[in-house]
Amino acid sequence: MTGIQRGVSRGLHGQIVEVMAQRILSGQIPEGATINVTELQADLGVSLTAVREALKVLTAKGLVDARQKRGTFVRPRSDWNLLDADMIRWHFKDADVRPELLEELHEVRGIVEPAAARLAALRSDDADLAALDAALAGMESAGDNLAAAAADLAFHRALLAATGNELLTKMEVIMETGLADRDRLVHRVKPSDDPVPSHRRVVDAVRAHDPEGAELAMRELLAKAAEDLTEVRGSSGRRTSGSRTTARGRRR
C-alpha cells in the first residue's frame, strides 16, 4: 500500500512528500541508498513531475540529495534537519515503534523548561499570566484527550512566550508534536490523572516572581511526566530509558 489517497484535504503533493519521508525515516529506504525515481513513481502511482517536486522538499530538509553519475540518494542521518517542524511530526508518527523519541523529548524539556520557568518568573507581564491562566482553565474544562492535549500545549507555549526570548519561544516547534503524542499515550494509560495541580504550582511561582520556586515547580512537573512515561513504557512492555537502543542502534 502506498498511502496515497486522492481527494483528501492534505493534498496529493503533501501525501507524496510524507510517504517518501516515512520510508526514509523508518529505514525502508536506508541511508546511502539510491532512489530509483522511475520505480518510485510507478509504485506511488503518481506523475514523475510530482515525485520530483516531492524530492525537492525532501532535499531542502536534508533527507536526500542528487549527484551526477550517482543519482538521487538518501543522505546520512547526521545531515537531516531534525528540528524542521515536518520532520518532528513525521518522527513522532513512529513514536509507538521508536519510543526513545519520547525520552529524547523529555531530555530536551528537562534542559529547556526549568530555565524557561525561571525566566518567566523574572519577565512575565499581565498578558503572559493571562495566557497561562487560560491554559489552566482549558485543562480543568477539557472534556476529552484531544482538548486536554491542546490545553497542555497551550500552557507550555505560554510559558516559553513568557520568557520574552524569541529563540526559546521557537522551541514550541520541538514541543508541539511530541507533547501531543505523549499526552495521547499517558491519557490512554492514566485517564484519571489530573495535570492541573502540578501546572498551577508553576503559574503560582511565576505570578509571585519567584524564579527559584518556578524552576523547582517545573522540575517537579517534569519528574511527574517522567514517572508517567515510565508507566506508559511499562504498560506496553518496552525497555526503560536505562537500557534502550537509539536510532543508530547504540545502547545507552
TAQUIUR-V856244 format. One record per backbone hydrogen bond with DSSP energy under -1.0 kcal/mol. NH is the residue of the N-H (numbers start at 1). CO is the residue of the C=O. E is the energy in kcal/mol with one decimal. If there is no record, write none. Layout:
{{NH | CO | E} {NH | CO | E}}
//
This chain:
{{11 | 8 | -1.2} {15 | 11 | -1.9} {16 | 12 | -2.5} {17 | 13 | -2.3} {18 | 14 | -2.3} {19 | 15 | -2.9} {20 | 16 | -2.4} {21 | 17 | -2.5} {22 | 18 | -2.7} {23 | 19 | -1.8} {24 | 20 | -1.5} {25 | 21 | -3.2} {26 | 22 | -2.2} {27 | 24 | -1.1} {29 | 23 | -2.4} {32 | 74 | -2.2} {33 | 30 | -2.0} {35 | 72 | -3.5} {37 | 35 | -1.1} {40 | 36 | -2.6} {41 | 37 | -2.3} {42 | 38 | -2.0} {43 | 39 | -2.5} {44 | 40 | -2.4} {45 | 41 | -1.4} {46 | 41 | -1.5} {51 | 47 | -1.8} {52 | 48 | -2.3} {53 | 49 | -2.4} {54 | 50 | -2.1} {55 | 51 | -2.4} {56 | 52 | -1.5} {57 | 53 | -1.3} {58 | 54 | -2.2} {59 | 55 | -2.2} {60 | 56 | -1.9} {61 | 57 | -1.1} {62 | 59 | -1.6} {63 | 58 | -2.3} {65 | 73 | -2.1} {67 | 71 | -2.0} {71 | 67 | -3.0} {73 | 65 | -2.8} {74 | 33 | -2.3} {75 | 63 | -2.7} {79 | 76 | -2.3} {80 | 77 | -1.6} {81 | 61 | -2.6} {82 | 80 | -1.6} {84 | 81 | -1.6} {88 | 84 | -2.4} {89 | 85 | -2.1} {90 | 86 | -3.0} {91 | 87 | -2.6} {92 | 88 | -2.3} {94 | 91 | -1.7} {95 | 92 | -1.4} {98 | 94 | -2.8} {101 | 98 | -1.9} {102 | 99 | -1.0} {103 | 99 | -1.1} {104 | 100 | -2.5} {105 | 101 | -2.2} {106 | 102 | -2.1} {107 | 103 | -2.1} {108 | 104 | -2.2} {109 | 105 | -2.8} {110 | 106 | -2.4} {111 | 107 | -1.2} {112 | 108 | -2.5} {113 | 109 | -2.2} {116 | 112 | -2.2} {117 | 113 | -2.7} {118 | 114 | -2.0} {119 | 115 | -2.3} {120 | 116 | -2.7} {121 | 117 | -2.0} {122 | 118 | -1.1} {123 | 119 | -2.1} {124 | 120 | -2.6} {129 | 125 | -2.2} {130 | 126 | -2.4} {131 | 127 | -2.0} {132 | 128 | -2.1} {133 | 129 | -2.7} {134 | 130 | -2.3} {135 | 131 | -1.9} {136 | 132 | -2.1} {137 | 133 | -2.6} {138 | 134 | -2.1} {139 | 135 | -1.9} {140 | 136 | -2.3} {141 | 137 | -1.9} {148 | 144 | -2.2} {149 | 145 | -2.5} {150 | 146 | -2.1} {151 | 147 | -2.2} {152 | 148 | -2.2} {153 | 149 | -2.4} {154 | 150 | -2.3} {155 | 151 | -2.1} {156 | 152 | -2.0} {157 | 153 | -2.5} {158 | 154 | -2.4} {159 | 155 | -2.3} {160 | 156 | -2.0} {161 | 157 | -2.6} {162 | 158 | -1.9} {163 | 160 | -1.2} {164 | 161 | -1.6} {169 | 165 | -2.2} {170 | 166 | -1.5} {171 | 168 | -1.8} {172 | 169 | -1.6} {173 | 170 | -1.9} {174 | 171 | -1.0} {175 | 171 | -1.8} {176 | 172 | -2.9} {179 | 175 | -3.3} {180 | 176 | -2.0} {181 | 177 | -2.2} {182 | 178 | -2.7} {183 | 179 | -3.1} {184 | 180 | -1.9} {185 | 181 | -2.0} {186 | 182 | -2.9} {187 | 183 | -2.8} {188 | 184 | -1.2} {189 | 185 | -1.4} {190 | 186 | -3.6} {193 | 190 | -1.6} {199 | 195 | -1.5} {200 | 196 | -3.0} {201 | 197 | -1.9} {203 | 199 | -1.9} {204 | 200 | -2.9} {205 | 201 | -1.8} {206 | 202 | -2.3} {207 | 203 | -2.9} {208 | 204 | -1.7} {209 | 206 | -1.4} {210 | 205 | -2.6} {214 | 210 | -2.6} {215 | 211 | -2.5} {216 | 212 | -2.5} {217 | 213 | -2.6} {218 | 214 | -2.1} {219 | 215 | -2.3} {220 | 216 | -2.3} {221 | 217 | -2.2} {222 | 218 | -2.5} {223 | 219 | -2.1} {224 | 220 | -2.1} {225 | 221 | -2.1} {226 | 222 | -2.3} {227 | 223 | -2.0} {228 | 224 | -2.4} {229 | 225 | -2.4} {230 | 226 | -2.4} {231 | 227 | -2.3} {232 | 228 | -2.6} {233 | 229 | -2.8} {234 | 230 | -2.7} {235 | 231 | -2.3} {237 | 234 | -1.1} {238 | 233 | -2.6} {243 | 240 | -1.6} {246 | 250 | -2.8} {249 | 246 | -2.0} {252 | 244 | -1.4}}
//
